[in-house]
Amino acid sequence: MERPEIDFPGDAPPDELEITDVVVGSGAEAPPGATVLVHYAGVDFESGEEFDASWNRGKPTELPLDSVIEGWQRGIPGMRVGGRRKLVVPAHQAYGPAGSGHRLSGRTLIFVVDLLAVS
């Protein structure tokens, strides 16, 4: 798949995790706690500015779902390899409230995730 373009939402951020399948994959399903190989891009909901993307490093990233933000722990399971999913993650399911010590604390985040493999 090509690098995703993430549209600026321009409305109020959600209070709960929003999960949208952009492309439904046909491969293995990611179970809770799996290690996943993904390509992703993340932008700040309010500013639309990209804060991170595996695409910028030129290679996918392998992540154990047990060690990522809650929005990913809840938003990736059930996704199938070959799929692309958009996650809109409110601050309480990302890096916590403002002042929590992370540069993205207090921010609602949008991720577009391509699932390449599950182990």
Residue frames as qw, qx, qy, qz and C-alpha x, y, z in Angstrom:
[[0.000, 0.887, 0.462, 0.000, 0.00, 0.00, 0.00],
 [0.334, 0.590, -0.032, 0.735, 0.96, 3.59, -0.51],
 [0.202, -0.091, -0.490, 0.843, 1.68, 6.02, 2.32],
 [0.038, -0.711, -0.702, -0.002, -1.70, 7.21, 3.64],
 [0.014, 0.387, 0.020, 0.922, -3.01, 10.74, 3.47],
 [0.216, -0.485, -0.749, 0.395, -4.80, 11.69, 6.67],
 [0.025, -0.668, -0.355, -0.654, -7.52, 14.27, 6.23],
 [0.037, 0.106, -0.460, 0.881, -7.81, 17.05, 8.79],
 [0.088, -0.477, -0.872, 0.057, -11.08, 16.28, 10.63],
 [0.026, -0.307, -0.123, -0.943, -12.01, 19.86, 11.54],
 [0.591, -0.558, -0.329, -0.482, -14.63, 18.89, 14.13],
 [0.514, -0.656, 0.399, -0.382, -14.69, 18.13, 17.86],
 [0.238, 0.352, -0.902, 0.069, -12.47, 15.26, 19.01],
 [0.743, -0.291, -0.512, -0.317, -14.30, 12.09, 20.10],
 [0.521, -0.615, 0.418, -0.418, -14.56, 11.00, 23.74],
 [0.851, -0.154, 0.500, -0.048, -14.09, 7.33, 22.87],
 [0.325, -0.310, 0.744, 0.494, -11.86, 5.35, 20.51],
 [0.697, 0.546, 0.055, -0.461, -13.07, 5.39, 16.90],
 [0.466, -0.222, 0.791, 0.328, -12.10, 2.45, 14.68],
 [0.651, 0.611, 0.021, -0.450, -12.63, 2.57, 10.91],
 [0.694, -0.041, 0.616, 0.370, -11.51, -0.11, 8.48],
 [0.258, 0.683, -0.283, -0.622, -10.28, 1.69, 5.37],
 [0.598, 0.337, -0.671, -0.281, -9.23, -1.60, 3.74],
 [0.854, -0.304, 0.319, -0.278, -10.29, -4.97, 5.16],
 [0.055, 0.548, -0.822, -0.146, -7.42, -7.44, 4.98],
 [0.896, 0.062, -0.269, -0.348, -7.75, -11.10, 4.07],
 [0.497, 0.359, -0.731, 0.300, -4.81, -12.50, 6.07],
 [0.503, -0.265, -0.732, 0.375, -4.37, -13.65, 9.65],
 [0.322, -0.836, -0.242, -0.373, -6.31, -11.81, 12.35],
 [0.230, 0.437, -0.535, 0.686, -4.41, -9.93, 15.05],
 [0.606, -0.556, -0.570, 0.017, -5.39, -11.26, 18.50],
 [0.340, -0.911, 0.107, -0.206, -5.04, -9.21, 21.69],
 [0.641, -0.643, 0.394, 0.139, -1.43, -9.19, 22.92],
 [0.868, 0.343, 0.203, 0.297, 0.05, -10.20, 19.55],
 [0.328, -0.522, 0.307, 0.725, 3.24, -8.78, 18.12],
 [0.574, 0.729, 0.369, -0.045, 2.41, -6.93, 14.92],
 [0.438, -0.109, 0.364, 0.815, 4.43, -5.65, 11.99],
 [0.219, 0.840, 0.475, -0.146, 2.90, -2.37, 10.84],
 [0.292, 0.240, 0.164, 0.911, 3.40, 0.68, 8.72],
 [0.152, -0.784, -0.574, 0.182, 1.68, 3.67, 10.29],
 [0.189, 0.405, 0.007, 0.894, 1.31, 7.42, 10.28],
 [0.305, -0.637, -0.619, 0.345, 0.11, 9.50, 13.21],
 [0.117, 0.477, 0.105, 0.865, -1.21, 13.05, 13.28],
 [0.004, -0.219, -0.559, 0.799, -2.49, 15.37, 15.99],
 [0.136, 0.628, 0.764, 0.065, -6.30, 15.62, 15.74],
 [0.026, -0.873, -0.292, 0.389, -6.45, 19.34, 16.45],
 [0.068, -0.738, 0.338, 0.580, -3.53, 20.63, 14.38],
 [0.852, 0.507, 0.042, -0.122, -3.37, 17.96, 11.68],
 [0.151, 0.786, -0.600, 0.005, 0.42, 17.89, 12.12],
 [0.913, 0.081, -0.398, 0.048, 2.18, 14.57, 11.70],
 [0.436, -0.776, 0.417, -0.184, 4.09, 13.57, 14.85],
 [0.423, -0.379, 0.816, 0.110, 5.37, 10.15, 13.79],
 [0.842, 0.404, -0.053, -0.352, 5.32, 7.74, 10.85],
 [0.771, -0.217, 0.542, 0.254, 7.14, 4.51, 10.13],
 [0.666, 0.678, 0.244, 0.191, 7.00, 5.62, 6.49],
 [0.056, 0.964, -0.253, 0.058, 9.56, 8.33, 7.32],
 [0.498, -0.580, 0.640, 0.079, 12.03, 5.66, 8.45],
 [0.465, 0.478, -0.617, -0.419, 11.53, 3.66, 5.25],
 [0.366, 0.047, -0.929, 0.002, 10.62, 0.41, 7.00],
 [0.638, -0.528, -0.379, -0.412, 7.75, -1.05, 8.98],
 [0.156, -0.506, 0.608, -0.592, 7.80, -1.29, 12.77],
 [0.603, -0.201, -0.772, -0.025, 7.33, -4.39, 14.92],
 [0.265, -0.417, 0.360, -0.792, 5.36, -3.77, 18.12],
 [0.228, -0.247, -0.922, 0.191, 4.04, -6.01, 20.89],
 [0.286, -0.618, -0.399, -0.614, 0.46, -4.86, 21.50],
 [0.640, -0.587, -0.445, 0.220, 0.96, -5.34, 25.25],
 [0.514, -0.384, -0.099, 0.761, 3.41, -2.41, 25.31],
 [0.139, 0.319, 0.343, 0.873, 1.63, 0.23, 23.21],
 [0.268, -0.051, 0.233, -0.934, -0.99, 2.85, 24.04],
 [0.423, 0.243, 0.769, -0.413, -4.46, 1.64, 25.03],
 [0.562, 0.570, -0.009, -0.599, -5.96, 2.92, 21.77],
 [0.424, 0.456, -0.733, -0.274, -3.77, 0.49, 19.85],
 [0.121, -0.102, 0.952, -0.261, -4.33, -2.33, 22.35],
 [0.471, 0.408, 0.620, -0.477, -8.07, -1.99, 21.76],
 [0.489, 0.676, -0.051, -0.549, -7.99, -0.84, 18.13],
 [0.231, 0.515, -0.758, -0.328, -5.68, -3.36, 16.43],
 [0.296, 0.006, 0.948, -0.115, -7.07, -6.75, 17.61],
 [0.566, 0.539, 0.563, -0.269, -9.51, -8.12, 15.06],
 [0.344, 0.780, -0.303, -0.426, -7.66, -6.43, 12.20],
 [0.930, 0.152, 0.307, 0.132, -6.47, -8.74, 9.42],
 [0.461, -0.369, 0.463, 0.661, -3.11, -8.76, 7.66],
 [0.275, 0.312, 0.610, 0.675, -3.34, -6.72, 4.47],
 [0.095, -0.835, -0.535, -0.082, -5.77, -4.29, 6.06],
 [0.218, 0.287, -0.136, 0.923, -5.59, -0.57, 6.73],
 [0.358, -0.699, -0.613, 0.083, -7.33, 0.83, 9.80],
 [0.057, 0.582, -0.105, 0.804, -7.86, 4.38, 11.02],
 [0.509, -0.496, -0.608, 0.353, -7.83, 4.89, 14.79],
 [0.066, -0.703, 0.047, -0.707, -8.94, 8.15, 16.39],
 [0.647, -0.246, -0.607, 0.391, -7.57, 7.88, 19.92],
 [0.278, -0.898, -0.083, -0.331, -8.70, 10.27, 22.67],
 [0.097, 0.712, -0.546, 0.430, -6.03, 11.48, 25.09],
 [0.649, -0.437, 0.488, -0.387, -7.09, 9.14, 27.92],
 [0.957, 0.096, 0.273, 0.007, -6.41, 6.15, 25.62],
 [0.639, 0.666, -0.200, 0.329, -3.19, 7.63, 24.23],
 [0.531, 0.252, -0.454, 0.670, -0.65, 9.44, 26.43],
 [0.354, -0.527, -0.615, 0.468, -2.97, 10.64, 29.20],
 [0.009, -0.946, -0.320, 0.056, -4.11, 14.09, 30.26],
 [0.335, 0.806, -0.171, 0.458, -2.14, 17.25, 29.63],
 [0.261, -0.767, 0.460, -0.363, 0.85, 17.47, 31.95],
 [0.972, -0.188, 0.116, -0.086, 1.42, 13.70, 32.08],
 [0.507, -0.610, 0.505, 0.339, 5.02, 14.10, 30.98],
 [0.594, 0.195, 0.635, 0.454, 4.78, 12.94, 27.35],
 [0.049, -0.213, 0.255, 0.942, 4.96, 15.51, 24.55],
 [0.301, -0.219, -0.654, -0.658, 1.61, 14.19, 23.23],
 [0.124, -0.386, -0.811, 0.422, -0.20, 14.05, 26.57],
 [0.198, 0.546, 0.348, -0.736, -3.57, 15.76, 26.44],
 [0.283, 0.398, -0.470, -0.736, -3.82, 15.27, 22.67],
 [0.828, 0.297, 0.406, -0.248, -6.32, 13.28, 20.62],
 [0.159, -0.481, 0.715, 0.481, -4.36, 11.37, 17.98],
 [0.836, 0.421, 0.043, -0.348, -5.23, 9.91, 14.58],
 [0.345, -0.413, 0.793, 0.287, -3.34, 6.87, 13.31],
 [0.832, 0.389, -0.171, -0.357, -3.60, 5.10, 9.99],
 [0.473, -0.453, 0.755, -0.001, -2.19, 1.60, 10.42],
 [0.751, 0.353, -0.465, -0.309, -1.34, -0.99, 7.74],
 [0.759, -0.380, 0.511, -0.136, -1.09, -4.49, 9.24],
 [0.461, 0.600, -0.612, -0.229, 1.68, -6.41, 7.46],
 [0.601, 0.090, -0.789, 0.090, 2.19, -9.45, 9.73],
 [0.666, -0.572, 0.151, -0.455, 1.13, -10.97, 13.06],
 [0.582, 0.218, -0.752, 0.221, 3.18, -13.20, 15.35]]
